[in-house]
């Protein structure tokens, strides 16, 4: 995997994408399988890699949603646009042995520190930190600049990461701008 590039998408694209986004309300049931399959196919990822999260005060950039280095990727920003974090989901797992060996963002040359936090791993290297959450054969990464997004926000995002319901899936899709006729 090309983990060193993982942080580049949200950290480089987010300043360009600050021109708006729409947030969906969370529901209680998983998205319709056909809708999820279609959206995942459009993004170029396997449906089982599509996850969302919820953090009060943050919304997803629809423009950032899609495939990045074989993983599902979505960027979230604060309502004031001052802070942002990325959600990446790929196949894999993480153990105490493999945690420090897996590079973190673009700081691949830095020593990765790992701390188990419940079912997740809190990881830090250089100016980047993340929560990595193994879930049934996939590994969910919530990653951000350590100086801009605090650990509590990343932890909340990690705890809230889940498969999308219909409304959450719709919030990931590009707006139609009333083009339906």
TORPA-4810 file (N, C-alpha, C, O; in nm, 3 decimals):
<nodes>
NODE_1_0.083_-0.119_0.000_0.000_0.000_0.000_0.087_0.124_0.000_0.199_0.123_0.050_X
NODE_2_0.036_0.228_-0.054_0.108_0.356_-0.062_0.061_0.447_0.050_0.007_0.554_0.023_X
NODE_3_0.081_0.408_0.173_0.036_0.487_0.285_0.097_0.626_0.291_0.029_0.718_0.337_X
NODE_4_0.222_0.647_0.247_0.277_0.782_0.256_0.193_0.886_0.183_0.192_1.002_0.222_X
NODE_5_0.123_0.847_0.081_0.041_0.943_0.006_-0.096_0.965_0.067_-0.165_1.058_0.028_X
NODE_6_-0.137_0.882_0.163_-0.271_0.889_0.219_-0.305_1.027_0.271_-0.415_1.076_0.244_X
NODE_7_-0.219_1.091_0.342_-0.249_1.221_0.400_-0.250_1.332_0.296_-0.306_1.439_0.321_X
NODE_8_-0.190_1.309_0.183_-0.181_1.415_0.083_-0.316_1.458_0.030_-0.338_1.577_0.009_X
NODE_9_-0.409_1.364_0.009_-0.539_1.401_-0.046_-0.609_1.504_0.041_-0.640_1.613_-0.008_X
NODE_10_-0.636_1.476_0.168_-0.707_1.577_0.246_-0.623_1.701_0.274_-0.676_1.812_0.279_X
NODE_11_-0.495_1.683_0.291_-0.412_1.798_0.326_-0.385_1.889_0.207_-0.368_2.010_0.224_X
NODE_12_-0.382_1.833_0.087_-0.356_1.916_-0.031_-0.484_1.961_-0.100_-0.490_2.073_-0.151_X
NODE_13_-0.585_1.877_-0.104_-0.707_1.912_-0.174_-0.804_1.994_-0.091_-0.881_2.072_-0.147_X
NODE_14_-0.802_1.980_0.037_-0.900_2.049_0.119_-0.899_2.200_0.104_-1.007_2.260_0.098_X
NODE_15_-0.786_2.265_0.096_-0.791_2.411_0.075_-0.864_2.448_-0.054_-0.929_2.552_-0.061_X
NODE_16_-0.854_2.363_-0.155_-0.923_2.389_-0.281_-1.072_2.363_-0.269_-1.152_2.426_-0.338_X
NODE_17_-1.109_2.270_-0.182_-1.247_2.225_-0.173_-1.332_2.301_-0.071_-1.446_2.262_-0.047_X
NODE_18_-1.279_2.406_-0.012_-1.351_2.475_0.095_-1.468_2.558_0.045_-1.522_2.640_0.120_X
NODE_19_-1.507_2.540_-0.076_-1.614_2.621_-0.132_-1.752_2.567_-0.106_-1.850_2.616_-0.163_X
NODE_20_-1.764_2.467_-0.020_-1.898_2.423_0.016_-1.912_2.274_0.017_-1.839_2.201_-0.051_X
NODE_21_-2.008_2.228_0.095_-2.042_2.088_0.101_-2.179_2.075_0.165_-2.228_2.167_0.229_X
NODE_22_-2.241_1.960_0.146_-2.372_1.933_0.204_-2.359_1.819_0.302_-2.284_1.725_0.276_X
NODE_23_-2.429_1.826_0.411_-2.426_1.719_0.510_-2.560_1.651_0.514_-2.664_1.716_0.502_X
NODE_24_-2.559_1.520_0.532_-2.683_1.445_0.544_-2.709_1.409_0.687_-2.617_1.406_0.770_X
NODE_25_-2.834_1.382_0.716_-2.871_1.336_0.849_-2.855_1.187_0.855_-2.884_1.116_0.759_X
NODE_26_-2.809_1.139_0.967_-2.788_0.997_0.985_-2.920_0.926_1.010_-3.005_0.975_1.084_X
NODE_27_-2.936_0.811_0.948_-3.053_0.728_0.970_-3.014_0.606_1.050_-2.906_0.602_1.109_X
NODE_28_-3.102_0.506_1.052_-3.074_0.393_1.137_-3.053_0.263_1.060_-3.021_0.161_1.122_X
NODE_29_-3.070_0.262_0.928_-3.053_0.138_0.853_-2.947_0.157_0.747_-2.923_0.268_0.699_X
NODE_30_-2.883_0.046_0.709_-2.779_0.050_0.608_-2.836_0.092_0.473_-2.954_0.070_0.445_X
NODE_31_-2.752_0.151_0.392_-2.795_0.194_0.259_-2.839_0.074_0.177_-2.789_-0.038_0.195_X
NODE_32_-2.932_0.097_0.086_-2.979_-0.006_-0.005_-2.858_-0.063_-0.079_-2.775_0.012_-0.130_X
NODE_33_-2.849_-0.193_-0.084_-2.734_-0.259_-0.144_-2.711_-0.217_-0.288_-2.596_-0.194_-0.328_X
NODE_34_-2.816_-0.207_-0.368_-2.800_-0.168_-0.508_-2.747_-0.025_-0.520_-2.662_0.002_-0.604_X
NODE_35_-2.798_0.066_-0.436_-2.751_0.205_-0.438_-2.605_0.213_-0.396_-2.526_0.286_-0.458_X
NODE_36_-2.569_0.140_-0.292_-2.431_0.140_-0.244_-2.339_0.079_-0.349_-2.230_0.133_-0.374_X
NODE_37_-2.380_-0.031_-0.410_-2.299_-0.094_-0.515_-2.277_0.003_-0.632_-2.166_0.013_-0.684_X
NODE_38_-2.382_0.073_-0.672_-2.372_0.168_-0.784_-2.278_0.283_-0.750_-2.193_0.321_-0.830_X
NODE_39_-2.293_0.340_-0.630_-2.208_0.452_-0.590_-2.063_0.407_-0.580_-1.972_0.475_-0.628_X
NODE_40_-2.040_0.292_-0.517_-1.903_0.241_-0.503_-1.842_0.216_-0.641_-1.724_0.245_-0.663_X
NODE_41_-1.921_0.162_-0.732_-1.872_0.140_-0.868_-1.832_0.270_-0.935_-1.730_0.277_-1.003_X
NODE_42_-1.914_0.374_-0.918_-1.881_0.505_-0.974_-1.752_0.560_-0.916_-1.674_0.626_-0.986_X
NODE_43_-1.728_0.534_-0.787_-1.607_0.583_-0.723_-1.485_0.495_-0.752_-1.372_0.537_-0.730_X
NODE_44_-1.509_0.374_-0.803_-1.398_0.283_-0.831_-1.347_0.207_-0.710_-1.230_0.171_-0.704_X
NODE_45_-1.436_0.184_-0.612_-1.397_0.108_-0.492_-1.497_-0.005_-0.469_-1.608_-0.003_-0.522_X
NODE_46_-1.456_-0.102_-0.389_-1.546_-0.210_-0.351_-1.648_-0.155_-0.251_-1.613_-0.075_-0.165_X
NODE_47_-1.774_-0.198_-0.260_-1.878_-0.147_-0.170_-1.845_-0.165_-0.021_-1.883_-0.081_0.061_X
NODE_48_-1.774_-0.271_0.014_-1.743_-0.295_0.156_-1.643_-0.195_0.212_-1.620_-0.192_0.333_X
NODE_49_-1.583_-0.113_0.126_-1.488_-0.011_0.173_-1.554_0.123_0.201_-1.490_0.214_0.252_X
NODE_50_-1.682_0.136_0.168_-1.751_0.265_0.186_-1.797_0.279_0.331_-1.882_0.204_0.379_X
NODE_51_-1.740_0.376_0.398_-1.773_0.409_0.537_-1.794_0.559_0.547_-1.750_0.635_0.461_X
NODE_52_-1.863_0.601_0.651_-1.879_0.742_0.685_-1.853_0.758_0.834_-1.839_0.659_0.906_X
NODE_53_-1.847_0.881_0.878_-1.835_0.909_1.020_-1.915_1.033_1.053_-1.959_1.105_0.963_X
NODE_54_-1.932_1.058_1.179_-2.003_1.177_1.226_-1.924_1.241_1.338_-1.889_1.176_1.437_X
NODE_55_-1.897_1.369_1.322_-1.834_1.448_1.427_-1.907_1.581_1.429_-1.917_1.649_1.326_X
NODE_56_-1.957_1.619_1.543_-2.029_1.745_1.556_-1.942_1.859_1.507_-1.827_1.873_1.548_X
NODE_57_-1.999_1.941_1.418_-1.926_2.056_1.366_-1.847_2.028_1.240_-1.782_2.119_1.188_X
NODE_58_-1.849_1.905_1.188_-1.776_1.868_1.067_-1.873_1.813_0.963_-1.970_1.746_0.997_X
NODE_59_-1.845_1.843_0.836_-1.923_1.789_0.724_-1.829_1.733_0.620_-1.711_1.770_0.613_X
NODE_60_-1.881_1.644_0.539_-1.801_1.580_0.434_-1.796_1.669_0.310_-1.895_1.735_0.277_X
NODE_61_-1.683_1.671_0.242_-1.670_1.736_0.112_-1.713_1.634_0.009_-1.645_1.533_-0.010_X
NODE_62_-1.823_1.658_-0.058_-1.867_1.564_-0.161_-1.760_1.550_-0.270_-1.741_1.441_-0.323_X
NODE_63_-1.692_1.658_-0.302_-1.592_1.657_-0.408_-1.472_1.570_-0.375_-1.398_1.531_-0.465_X
NODE_64_-1.451_1.538_-0.249_-1.335_1.460_-0.208_-1.363_1.310_-0.205_-1.270_1.231_-0.190_X
NODE_65_-1.487_1.271_-0.217_-1.526_1.131_-0.200_-1.488_1.051_-0.324_-1.516_1.091_-0.437_X
NODE_66_-1.423_0.937_-0.301_-1.388_0.850_-0.412_-1.273_0.758_-0.379_-1.242_0.732_-0.263_X
NODE_67_-1.209_0.710_-0.483_-1.097_0.618_-0.471_-0.966_0.696_-0.463_-0.947_0.793_-0.537_X
NODE_68_-0.878_0.653_-0.374_-0.745_0.712_-0.363_-0.649_0.600_-0.328_-0.656_0.544_-0.218_X
NODE_69_-0.558_0.567_-0.419_-0.460_0.459_-0.398_-0.526_0.327_-0.358_-0.476_0.257_-0.271_X
NODE_70_-0.637_0.295_-0.422_-0.705_0.169_-0.397_-0.794_0.168_-0.274_-0.851_0.064_-0.241_X
NODE_71_-0.805_0.280_-0.207_-0.887_0.289_-0.086_-1.004_0.384_-0.110_-1.000_0.468_-0.200_X
NODE_72_-1.108_0.371_-0.027_-1.216_0.469_-0.026_-1.165_0.588_0.054_-1.103_0.571_0.159_X
NODE_73_-1.191_0.709_0.006_-1.144_0.830_0.073_-1.254_0.934_0.079_-1.333_0.948_-0.015_X
NODE_74_-1.259_1.006_0.190_-1.351_1.120_0.206_-1.285_1.218_0.301_-1.223_1.178_0.400_X
NODE_75_-1.298_1.345_0.271_-1.243_1.449_0.358_-1.357_1.520_0.430_-1.463_1.543_0.371_X
NODE_76_-1.336_1.552_0.555_-1.432_1.623_0.638_-1.368_1.754_0.682_-1.249_1.758_0.710_X
NODE_77_-1.449_1.861_0.688_-1.395_1.988_0.737_-1.489_2.047_0.841_-1.609_2.016_0.845_X
NODE_78_-1.432_2.131_0.925_-1.513_2.197_1.027_-1.605_2.298_0.960_-1.579_2.342_0.848_X
NODE_79_-1.712_2.334_1.029_-1.809_2.428_0.972_-1.744_2.561_0.937_-1.787_2.627_0.842_X
NODE_80_-1.643_2.602_1.012_-1.573_2.728_0.983_-1.459_2.707_0.885_-1.392_2.803_0.846_X
NODE_81_-1.435_2.584_0.845_-1.333_2.554_0.746_-1.190_2.558_0.797_-1.096_2.545_0.718_X
NODE_82_-1.171_2.576_0.927_-1.037_2.592_0.980_-0.965_2.459_1.001_-0.842_2.454_0.998_X
NODE_83_-1.039_2.352_1.023_-0.976_2.222_1.047_-1.037_2.118_0.956_-1.153_2.128_0.916_X
NODE_84_-0.957_2.016_0.925_-1.002_1.909_0.838_-0.933_1.778_0.872_-0.820_1.776_0.922_X
NODE_85_-1.003_1.668_0.842_-0.943_1.537_0.858_-0.989_1.448_0.743_-1.091_1.474_0.679_X
NODE_86_-0.911_1.342_0.718_-0.945_1.249_0.612_-0.987_1.115_0.668_-0.938_1.071_0.772_X
NODE_87_-1.079_1.051_0.598_-1.122_0.915_0.628_-1.078_0.831_0.509_-1.112_0.862_0.395_X
NODE_88_-1.003_0.724_0.535_-0.956_0.633_0.433_-0.990_0.491_0.477_-0.970_0.457_0.594_X
NODE_89_-1.039_0.409_0.386_-1.074_0.271_0.419_-1.017_0.180_0.313_-1.044_0.194_0.194_X
NODE_90_-0.936_0.084_0.359_-0.877_-0.015_0.270_-0.880_-0.151_0.335_-0.918_-0.165_0.452_X
NODE_91_-0.840_-0.249_0.262_-0.833_-0.384_0.319_-0.710_-0.394_0.408_-0.605_-0.337_0.377_X
NODE_92_-0.723_-0.465_0.518_-0.608_-0.485_0.604_-0.647_-0.499_0.750_-0.764_-0.505_0.786_X
NODE_93_-0.545_-0.505_0.831_-0.562_-0.517_0.975_-0.443_-0.448_1.042_-0.349_-0.406_0.976_X
NODE_94_-0.450_-0.438_1.172_-0.341_-0.378_1.247_-0.329_-0.451_1.379_-0.428_-0.477_1.447_X
NODE_95_-0.205_-0.483_1.414_-0.176_-0.550_1.541_-0.067_-0.470_1.612_-0.012_-0.375_1.557_X
NODE_96_-0.038_-0.508_1.734_0.068_-0.441_1.809_0.201_-0.452_1.734_0.283_-0.360_1.738_X
NODE_97_0.223_-0.564_1.667_0.348_-0.584_1.594_0.351_-0.502_1.464_0.455_-0.444_1.431_X
NODE_98_0.240_-0.497_1.392_0.241_-0.429_1.262_0.218_-0.278_1.272_0.254_-0.205_1.179_X
NODE_99_0.162_-0.231_1.380_0.128_-0.089_1.394_0.247_0.004_1.369_0.236_0.093_1.285_X
NODE_100_0.359_-0.012_1.439_0.469_0.082_1.418_0.540_0.064_1.283_0.614_0.152_1.240_X
NODE_101_0.516_-0.049_1.217_0.581_-0.076_1.088_0.506_-0.014_0.972_0.564_0.006_0.865_X
NODE_102_0.378_0.017_0.990_0.298_0.075_0.882_0.318_0.226_0.880_0.292_0.293_0.980_X
NODE_103_0.363_0.280_0.765_0.388_0.424_0.757_0.262_0.505_0.785_0.150_0.458_0.764_X
NODE_104_0.282_0.626_0.830_0.171_0.716_0.862_0.180_0.840_0.774_0.269_0.923_0.792_X
NODE_105_0.089_0.851_0.680_0.084_0.968_0.595_0.213_0.991_0.519_0.283_0.896_0.483_X
NODE_106_0.243_1.119_0.493_0.361_1.152_0.416_0.487_1.155_0.500_0.594_1.190_0.449_X
NODE_107_0.479_1.119_0.627_0.596_1.120_0.714_0.651_0.978_0.731_0.680_0.935_0.842_X
NODE_108_0.664_0.906_0.619_0.705_0.767_0.621_0.841_0.746_0.687_0.867_0.640_0.745_X
NODE_109_0.927_0.846_0.679_1.060_0.831_0.737_1.061_0.851_0.889_1.161_0.820_0.954_X
NODE_110_0.954_0.900_0.946_0.947_0.924_1.090_0.903_0.797_1.163_0.829_0.715_1.109_X
NODE_111_0.950_0.783_1.286_0.910_0.672_1.372_0.763_0.686_1.408_0.720_0.792_1.454_X
NODE_112_0.686_0.581_1.388_0.543_0.581_1.420_0.526_0.529_1.562_0.574_0.420_1.596_X
NODE_113_0.459_0.607_1.646_0.426_0.561_1.780_0.283_0.510_1.779_0.197_0.566_1.711_X
NODE_114_0.258_0.404_1.853_0.127_0.340_1.856_0.079_0.322_1.999_0.156_0.286_2.088_X
NODE_115_-0.048_0.348_2.017_-0.111_0.328_2.148_-0.248_0.267_2.123_-0.331_0.324_2.053_X
NODE_116_-0.270_0.149_2.181_-0.402_0.088_2.163_-0.502_0.165_2.248_-0.477_0.195_2.364_X
NODE_117_-0.617_0.196_2.187_-0.723_0.272_2.253_-0.854_0.199_2.223_-0.919_0.225_2.122_X
NODE_118_-0.891_0.109_2.311_-1.008_0.025_2.287_-0.978_-0.069_2.171_-0.876_-0.138_2.171_X
NODE_119_-1.066_-0.071_2.071_-1.046_-0.155_1.952_-0.963_-0.084_1.845_-0.934_-0.143_1.741_X
NODE_120_-0.927_0.040_1.870_-0.855_0.120_1.770_-0.710_0.141_1.813_-0.670_0.110_1.925_X
NODE_121_-0.632_0.195_1.718_-0.494_0.231_1.743_-0.478_0.380_1.721_-0.514_0.431_1.615_X
NODE_122_-0.425_0.449_1.822_-0.388_0.590_1.804_-0.243_0.592_1.761_-0.157_0.537_1.831_X
NODE_123_-0.215_0.654_1.647_-0.081_0.655_1.589_-0.037_0.799_1.563_-0.117_0.886_1.529_X
NODE_124_0.093_0.820_1.578_0.146_0.955_1.559_0.286_0.944_1.501_0.366_0.859_1.540_X
NODE_125_0.316_1.033_1.405_0.450_1.044_1.348_0.465_1.185_1.294_0.382_1.231_1.215_X
NODE_126_0.570_1.253_1.336_0.590_1.391_1.291_0.469_1.475_1.326_0.422_1.471_1.440_X
NODE_127_0.419_1.550_1.231_0.304_1.637_1.254_0.170_1.577_1.217_0.071_1.649_1.207_X
NODE_128_0.166_1.444_1.196_0.043_1.376_1.157_0.003_1.277_1.267_0.087_1.213_1.328_X
NODE_129_-0.128_1.267_1.289_-0.177_1.163_1.379_-0.304_1.103_1.321_-0.370_1.162_1.237_X
NODE_130_-0.335_0.982_1.369_-0.453_0.913_1.319_-0.505_0.814_1.421_-0.435_0.773_1.514_X
NODE_131_-0.630_0.776_1.399_-0.687_0.658_1.462_-0.705_0.556_1.351_-0.760_0.588_1.245_X
NODE_132_-0.658_0.434_1.372_-0.676_0.324_1.279_-0.767_0.223_1.346_-0.740_0.176_1.457_X
NODE_133_-0.877_0.189_1.277_-0.980_0.102_1.334_-0.998_-0.020_1.245_-1.051_-0.009_1.135_X
NODE_134_-0.954_-0.139_1.291_-0.981_-0.261_1.215_-1.129_-0.299_1.228_-1.185_-0.293_1.337_X
NODE_135_-1.192_-0.337_1.116_-1.334_-0.375_1.118_-1.361_-0.479_1.010_-1.376_-0.445_0.893_X
NODE_136_-1.366_-0.604_1.049_-1.406_-0.714_0.961_-1.329_-0.716_0.829_-1.388_-0.717_0.721_X
NODE_137_-1.196_-0.715_0.838_-1.112_-0.726_0.720_-1.076_-0.595_0.653_-0.997_-0.593_0.558_X
NODE_138_-1.133_-0.484_0.701_-1.095_-0.353_0.648_-1.030_-0.273_0.760_-1.049_-0.299_0.878_X
NODE_139_-0.953_-0.174_0.718_-0.886_-0.087_0.814_-0.928_0.056_0.783_-0.902_0.108_0.675_X
NODE_140_-0.992_0.119_0.881_-1.043_0.255_0.868_-0.940_0.348_0.931_-0.900_0.330_1.046_X
NODE_141_-0.898_0.449_0.855_-0.801_0.547_0.905_-0.867_0.684_0.911_-0.927_0.728_0.813_X
NODE_142_-0.858_0.751_1.025_-0.900_0.890_1.041_-0.772_0.966_1.068_-0.708_0.945_1.171_X
NODE_143_-0.732_1.055_0.978_-0.599_1.114_0.981_-0.607_1.266_0.968_-0.690_1.320_0.895_X
NODE_144_-0.517_1.335_1.041_-0.518_1.482_1.038_-0.383_1.536_1.083_-0.298_1.464_1.135_X
NODE_145_-0.368_1.665_1.061_-0.253_1.740_1.109_-0.269_1.754_1.261_-0.372_1.801_1.308_X
NODE_146_-0.168_1.715_1.336_-0.176_1.716_1.482_-0.196_1.856_1.539_-0.253_1.870_1.647_X
NODE_147_-0.151_1.959_1.469_-0.165_2.096_1.517_-0.300_2.157_1.485_-0.334_2.262_1.538_X
NODE_148_-0.379_2.092_1.399_-0.507_2.149_1.358_-0.629_2.073_1.406_-0.735_2.134_1.427_X
NODE_149_-0.617_1.943_1.425_-0.730_1.862_1.471_-0.683_1.785_1.593_-0.586_1.710_1.586_X
NODE_150_-0.751_1.805_1.706_-0.704_1.738_1.827_-0.746_1.591_1.831_-0.833_1.547_1.757_X
NODE_151_-0.681_1.520_1.919_-0.702_1.376_1.931_-0.847_1.343_1.963_-0.899_1.243_1.913_X
NODE_152_-0.913_1.423_2.042_-1.053_1.396_2.079_-1.144_1.394_1.956_-1.236_1.312_1.948_X
NODE_153_-1.119_1.483_1.861_-1.199_1.486_1.738_-1.175_1.359_1.658_-1.270_1.297_1.610_X
NODE_154_-1.048_1.320_1.643_-1.019_1.197_1.569_-1.077_1.075_1.638_-1.126_0.983_1.572_X
NODE_155_-1.072_1.074_1.770_-1.130_0.960_1.844_-1.280_0.953_1.822_-1.335_0.846_1.798_X
NODE_156_-1.346_1.067_1.829_-1.490_1.070_1.805_-1.521_1.020_1.664_-1.616_0.944_1.644_X
NODE_157_-1.442_1.062_1.566_-1.461_1.017_1.428_-1.440_0.866_1.418_-1.515_0.798_1.348_X
NODE_158_-1.339_0.814_1.486_-1.312_0.670_1.484_-1.426_0.592_1.548_-1.468_0.489_1.495_X
NODE_159_-1.475_0.639_1.660_-1.585_0.570_1.729_-1.713_0.573_1.648_-1.796_0.482_1.659_X
NODE_160_-1.731_0.676_1.566_-1.855_0.692_1.490_-1.847_0.634_1.349_-1.947_0.634_1.277_X
NODE_161_-1.731_0.585_1.306_-1.716_0.531_1.170_-1.808_0.410_1.153_-1.810_0.319_1.236_X
NODE_162_-1.883_0.410_1.043_-1.979_0.303_1.017_-2.016_0.301_0.869_-1.985_0.393_0.794_X
NODE_163_-2.084_0.196_0.831_-2.136_0.184_0.695_-2.249_0.286_0.680_-2.325_0.306_0.775_X
NODE_164_-2.264_0.350_0.564_-2.365_0.454_0.549_-2.507_0.401_0.535_-2.529_0.293_0.481_X
NODE_165_-2.601_0.480_0.587_-2.742_0.452_0.559_-2.777_0.528_0.430_-2.691_0.593_0.371_X
NODE_166_-2.902_0.521_0.387_-2.942_0.585_0.261_-2.914_0.736_0.260_-2.862_0.788_0.162_X
NODE_167_-2.949_0.805_0.369_-2.928_0.950_0.375_-2.780_0.985_0.374_-2.739_1.081_0.310_X
NODE_168_-2.699_0.907_0.446_-2.555_0.933_0.449_-2.491_0.904_0.313_-2.401_0.977_0.271_X
NODE_169_-2.538_0.800_0.245_-2.487_0.771_0.111_-2.523_0.886_0.017_-2.439_0.928_-0.063_X
NODE_170_-2.645_0.936_0.026_-2.688_1.048_-0.058_-2.601_1.172_-0.032_-2.572_1.247_-0.125_X
NODE_171_-2.560_1.193_0.094_-2.477_1.309_0.128_-2.337_1.298_0.069_-2.269_1.399_0.053_X
NODE_172_-2.293_1.177_0.036_-2.162_1.158_-0.025_-2.164_1.185_-0.175_-2.061_1.215_-0.235_X
NODE_173_-2.281_1.175_-0.235_-2.295_1.189_-0.380_-2.299_1.334_-0.421_-2.345_1.419_-0.344_X
NODE_174_-2.252_1.366_-0.542_-2.257_1.504_-0.589_-2.402_1.555_-0.596_-2.494_1.480_-0.630_X
NODE_175_-2.418_1.681_-0.564_-2.551_1.744_-0.571_-2.594_1.749_-0.716_-2.512_1.769_-0.806_X
NODE_176_-2.725_1.732_-0.740_-2.777_1.736_-0.878_-2.812_1.876_-0.920_-2.838_1.898_-1.039_X
NODE_177_-2.815_1.972_-0.829_-2.848_2.112_-0.859_-2.980_2.128_-0.932_-2.995_2.214_-1.019_X
NODE_178_-3.077_2.043_-0.895_-3.210_2.053_-0.952_-3.217_2.011_-1.097_-3.310_2.051_-1.167_X
NODE_179_-3.123_1.931_-1.143_-3.119_1.889_-1.283_-3.226_1.785_-1.317_-3.245_1.752_-1.434_X
NODE_180_-3.297_1.734_-1.216_-3.402_1.636_-1.242_-3.519_1.702_-1.312_-3.571_1.802_-1.264_X
NODE_181_-3.560_1.647_-1.424_-3.677_1.701_-1.492_-3.762_1.590_-1.544_-3.867_1.615_-1.605_X
</nodes>
